[in-house]
Amino acid sequence: MKRIIIIALSVLLFLAAAGVTVYPLISNYVNDKYQSKVHTNYVTEVEKMNASELDALKEAAQAYNDSLSPLRYKREYHQADTLTDKRPSR
């Protein structure tokens, strides 16, 4: 009887360890499938929009962002800023 209990506990421990080991793989697979579906739906919806709708949404988003912190220092981003190194020379 004692031997059967030890075998049963060993099997349960093995199954628990296998479940913990396999869980990240299964979770990653499910999340990848869901994220792929979300991305595909998003791209489809954006492709349906015309340029004026996209511009209106961008302007609304910019107005919202500006309203979050009205005292924030506003600086336009220019691509040229990324091309030059503005650190002081040594």
DOFI-167715 format. One line per 10 residues: their letters; for each residue x, y negated, z of N, C-alpha, C, CB. Coordinates in Angstrom, 2 decimals, always signed. Glycine has a CB too. Layout:
N
A = X Y Z X Y Z X Y Z X Y Z | ...
END
This chain:
90
MKRIIIIALS = +0.81 +1.19 +0.00 +0.00 +0.00 +0.00 +0.86 -1.26 +0.00 -0.93 +0.01 +1.20 | +1.92 -1.25 +0.82 +2.82 -2.39 +0.90 +3.49 -2.65 -0.45 +3.88 -2.15 +1.99 | +3.82 -1.56 -1.14 +4.48 -1.66 -2.45 +3.54 -2.32 -3.47 +4.91 -0.25 -2.94 | +2.25 -2.02 -3.44 +1.28 -2.60 -4.37 +1.15 -4.10 -4.13 -0.09 -1.90 -4.21 | +1.14 -4.51 -2.86 +1.05 -5.92 -2.53 +2.29 -6.67 -3.04 +0.89 -6.11 -1.00 | +3.45 -6.08 -2.86 +4.70 -6.72 -3.33 +4.67 -6.84 -4.86 +5.94 -5.90 -2.88 | +4.23 -5.82 -5.56 +4.15 -5.86 -7.02 +3.14 -6.92 -7.46 +3.77 -4.47 -7.60 | +1.99 -6.97 -6.80 +0.95 -7.95 -7.15 +1.47 -9.37 -6.93 -0.34 -7.71 -6.33 | +2.14 -9.62 -5.82 +2.70 -10.95 -5.55 +3.79 -11.30 -6.56 +3.26 -11.01 -4.13 | +4.59 -10.31 -6.93 +5.64 -10.54 -7.93 +5.02 -10.92 -9.28 +6.52 -9.29 -8.09
VLLFLAAAGV = +3.97 -10.23 -9.65 +3.29 -10.53 -10.92 +2.68 -11.93 -10.87 +2.20 -9.47 -11.23 | +2.04 -12.27 -9.76 +1.45 -13.61 -9.61 +2.53 -14.69 -9.65 +0.66 -13.70 -8.30 | +3.65 -14.44 -8.99 +4.75 -15.40 -9.00 +5.30 -15.56 -10.41 +5.86 -14.97 -8.04 | +5.44 -14.46 -11.13 +5.92 -14.53 -12.51 +4.96 -15.32 -13.40 +6.12 -13.11 -13.08 | +3.65 -15.06 -13.25 +2.66 -15.77 -14.06 +2.65 -17.26 -13.73 +1.27 -15.18 -13.84 | +2.80 -17.61 -12.46 +2.85 -19.02 -12.07 +4.08 -19.70 -12.66 +2.84 -19.17 -10.53 | +5.22 -19.03 -12.60 +6.46 -19.58 -13.16 +6.34 -19.73 -14.68 +7.67 -18.69 -12.81 | +5.74 -18.76 -15.33 +5.55 -18.83 -16.78 +4.62 -19.98 -17.13 +4.99 -17.51 -17.32 | +3.56 -20.17 -16.35 +2.63 -21.28 -16.59 +3.30 -22.62 -16.44 +1.44 -21.20 -15.65 | +4.11 -22.78 -15.40 +4.83 -24.04 -15.17 +5.84 -24.28 -16.29 +5.54 -24.03 -13.80
TVYPLISNYV = +6.45 -23.22 -16.78 +7.44 -23.35 -17.85 +6.79 -23.70 -19.19 +8.23 -22.06 -17.99 | +5.64 -23.13 -19.50 +4.99 -23.32 -20.78 +4.13 -24.59 -20.83 +4.14 -22.11 -21.11 | +3.71 -25.09 -19.68 +2.83 -26.25 -19.63 +3.34 -27.45 -20.43 +2.61 -26.66 -18.21 | +4.61 -27.87 -20.27 +5.08 -29.03 -21.05 +4.99 -28.82 -22.56 +6.50 -29.36 -20.67 | +5.25 -27.62 -23.01 +5.17 -27.33 -24.45 +3.74 -27.48 -24.96 +5.69 -25.91 -24.75 | +2.80 -26.92 -24.24 +1.40 -26.99 -24.65 +0.90 -28.43 -24.56 +0.53 -26.06 -23.77 | +1.25 -29.11 -23.48 +0.83 -30.49 -23.29 +1.39 -31.38 -24.41 +1.30 -31.01 -21.93 | +2.63 -31.21 -24.76 +3.25 -31.99 -25.83 +2.55 -31.73 -27.16 +4.74 -31.67 -25.94 | +2.24 -30.49 -27.45 +1.56 -30.14 -28.70 +0.18 -30.81 -28.77 +1.42 -28.61 -28.82 | -0.58 -30.73 -27.69 -1.92 -31.33 -27.67 -1.83 -32.85 -27.81 -2.66 -30.96 -26.36
NDKYQSKVHT = -0.90 -33.47 -27.11 -0.75 -34.93 -27.20 -0.30 -35.37 -28.59 +0.26 -35.41 -26.15 | +0.59 -34.61 -29.22 +1.02 -34.94 -30.58 -0.15 -34.88 -31.55 +2.12 -33.98 -31.03 | -0.99 -33.87 -31.42 -2.16 -33.75 -32.30 -3.10 -34.92 -32.09 -2.90 -32.42 -32.04 | -3.37 -35.28 -30.85 -4.27 -36.39 -30.56 -3.69 -37.71 -31.06 -4.56 -36.47 -29.06 | -2.41 -37.93 -30.81 -1.78 -39.18 -31.24 -1.76 -39.29 -32.76 -0.35 -39.27 -30.69 | -1.56 -38.19 -33.44 -1.59 -38.20 -34.90 -2.97 -38.61 -35.41 -1.20 -36.82 -35.45 | -4.00 -38.10 -34.77 -5.37 -38.45 -35.16 -5.65 -39.93 -34.91 -6.39 -37.58 -34.39 | -5.22 -40.44 -33.77 -5.41 -41.85 -33.44 -4.69 -42.73 -34.46 -4.92 -42.15 -32.01 | -3.46 -42.37 -34.78 -2.68 -43.16 -35.74 -3.33 -43.16 -37.12 -1.25 -42.61 -35.85 | -3.78 -42.00 -37.56 -4.44 -41.90 -38.86 -5.70 -42.76 -38.91 -4.78 -40.44 -39.18
NYVTEVEKMN = -6.50 -42.71 -37.85 -7.72 -43.54 -37.80 -7.38 -45.02 -37.82 -8.54 -43.21 -36.53 | -6.34 -45.41 -37.09 -5.93 -46.82 -37.04 -5.48 -47.30 -38.42 -4.80 -47.01 -36.02 | -4.65 -46.52 -39.07 -4.17 -46.90 -40.41 -5.33 -47.00 -41.38 -3.12 -45.88 -40.92 | -6.27 -46.09 -41.31 -7.44 -46.12 -42.19 -8.25 -47.39 -41.97 -8.32 -44.89 -41.97 | -8.48 -47.75 -40.71 -9.25 -48.96 -40.41 -8.52 -50.23 -40.86 -9.55 -49.04 -38.91 | -7.22 -50.28 -40.68 -6.46 -51.46 -41.10 -6.45 -51.59 -42.62 -5.01 -51.39 -40.56 | -6.36 -50.47 -43.31 -6.37 -50.52 -44.78 -7.72 -50.99 -45.32 -6.04 -49.14 -45.35 | -8.79 -50.79 -44.57 -10.12 -51.23 -45.00 -10.27 -52.75 -44.88 -11.20 -50.53 -44.17 | -9.49 -53.37 -44.00 -9.61 -54.81 -43.77 -8.94 -55.60 -44.89 -9.00 -55.20 -42.42 | -9.49 -56.78 -45.15 -8.84 -57.64 -46.13 -7.91 -58.61 -45.40 -9.90 -58.40 -46.98
ASELDALKEA = -7.15 -59.36 -46.16 -6.12 -60.24 -45.60 -6.71 -61.31 -44.69 -5.32 -60.89 -46.71 | -7.87 -61.84 -45.05 -8.45 -62.90 -44.22 -8.88 -62.37 -42.85 -9.65 -63.53 -44.94 | -9.40 -61.13 -42.81 -9.76 -60.53 -41.52 -8.53 -60.33 -40.66 -10.49 -59.19 -41.74 | -7.45 -59.83 -41.27 -6.22 -59.61 -40.52 -5.66 -60.93 -39.99 -5.19 -58.91 -41.39 | -5.69 -61.97 -40.83 -5.19 -63.28 -40.39 -6.03 -63.82 -39.23 -5.20 -64.28 -41.56 | -7.34 -63.64 -39.30 -8.21 -64.11 -38.23 -7.93 -63.36 -36.93 -9.69 -63.94 -38.62 | -7.70 -62.06 -37.02 -7.37 -61.28 -35.83 -6.03 -61.69 -35.25 -7.37 -59.78 -36.16 | -5.05 -61.97 -36.11 -3.74 -62.40 -35.63 -3.85 -63.75 -34.93 -2.73 -62.48 -36.79 | -4.63 -64.66 -35.49 -4.81 -65.97 -34.87 -5.51 -65.84 -33.52 -5.61 -66.90 -35.80 | -6.51 -64.97 -33.44 -7.22 -64.76 -32.18 -6.29 -64.15 -31.14 -8.44 -63.85 -32.39
AQAYNDSLSP = -5.46 -63.22 -31.56 -4.51 -62.61 -30.63 -3.49 -63.63 -30.14 -3.79 -61.43 -31.30 | -3.01 -64.48 -31.04 -2.05 -65.51 -30.64 -2.69 -66.50 -29.67 -1.52 -66.25 -31.88 | -3.94 -66.89 -29.92 -4.64 -67.81 -29.02 -4.82 -67.16 -27.65 -6.02 -68.21 -29.60 | -5.14 -65.89 -27.62 -5.29 -65.19 -26.34 -3.96 -65.14 -25.60 -5.82 -63.77 -26.57 | -2.89 -64.80 -26.31 -1.57 -64.74 -25.68 -1.17 -66.10 -25.12 -0.53 -64.25 -26.68 | -1.46 -67.15 -25.87 -1.13 -68.50 -25.40 -1.95 -68.87 -24.17 -1.36 -69.52 -26.52 | -3.17 -68.37 -24.08 -4.02 -68.71 -22.93 -3.59 -67.99 -21.66 -5.46 -68.38 -23.24 | -2.84 -66.92 -21.79 -2.42 -66.17 -20.61 -1.45 -66.96 -19.74 -1.77 -64.86 -21.03 | -0.58 -67.70 -20.38 +0.41 -68.46 -19.64 +0.58 -69.82 -20.30 +1.76 -67.70 -19.56 | -0.27 -70.79 -19.97 -0.22 -72.08 -20.65 +1.05 -72.88 -20.33 -1.42 -72.90 -20.29
LRYKREYHQA = +1.71 -72.60 -19.23 +2.91 -73.35 -18.88 +4.19 -72.69 -19.39 +2.98 -73.50 -17.38 | +4.03 -71.59 -20.04 +5.18 -70.85 -20.55 +5.88 -71.66 -21.63 +4.74 -69.49 -21.10 | +7.18 -71.56 -21.66 +7.97 -72.23 -22.69 +7.67 -71.58 -24.02 +9.49 -72.17 -22.36 | +7.16 -72.36 -24.96 +6.81 -71.83 -26.27 +7.95 -72.10 -27.23 +5.49 -72.46 -26.79 | +8.42 -71.05 -27.84 +9.52 -71.15 -28.79 +9.19 -70.26 -29.98 +10.88 -70.74 -28.14 | +9.24 -70.83 -31.12 +8.97 -70.05 -32.32 +10.13 -69.10 -32.56 +8.74 -70.96 -33.55 | +9.80 -67.91 -32.97 +10.82 -66.92 -33.28 +11.24 -67.09 -34.74 +10.30 -65.48 -33.02 | +12.51 -67.18 -34.93 +13.05 -67.28 -36.27 +14.03 -66.14 -36.48 +13.74 -68.66 -36.51 | +13.97 -65.56 -37.64 +14.85 -64.44 -37.93 +16.31 -64.88 -37.87 +14.53 -63.84 -39.30 | +16.58 -66.12 -38.18 +17.96 -66.61 -38.15 +18.53 -66.52 -36.73 +18.03 -68.06 -38.66
DTLTDKRPSR = +17.67 -66.60 -35.71 +18.15 -66.51 -34.33 +18.80 -65.17 -34.05 +17.01 -66.74 -33.36 | +18.36 -64.14 -34.72 +18.92 -62.82 -34.46 +20.22 -62.62 -35.21 +17.92 -61.74 -34.84 | +20.51 -63.48 -36.18 +21.70 -63.29 -36.99 +22.93 -63.96 -36.39 +21.46 -63.83 -38.37 | +22.74 -64.89 -35.50 +23.88 -65.58 -34.91 +24.00 -65.23 -33.45 +23.76 -67.09 -35.08 | +25.20 -65.18 -32.99 +25.47 -64.89 -31.59 +25.60 -66.21 -30.87 +26.74 -64.02 -31.42 | +24.67 -66.50 -29.95 +24.65 -67.79 -29.28 +25.31 -67.76 -27.92 +23.24 -68.27 -29.13 | +26.05 -66.69 -27.63 +26.75 -66.63 -26.35 +27.97 -67.55 -26.40 +27.17 -65.18 -26.01 | +28.30 -68.14 -25.28 +29.47 -69.02 -25.28 +30.74 -68.21 -25.52 +29.58 -69.80 -23.94 | +31.66 -68.80 -26.23 +32.92 -68.10 -26.50 +33.81 -68.18 -25.28 +33.64 -68.68 -27.74 | +34.68 -67.22 -25.14 +35.57 -67.16 -23.98 +36.93 -67.69 -24.30 +35.69 -65.74 -23.46
END
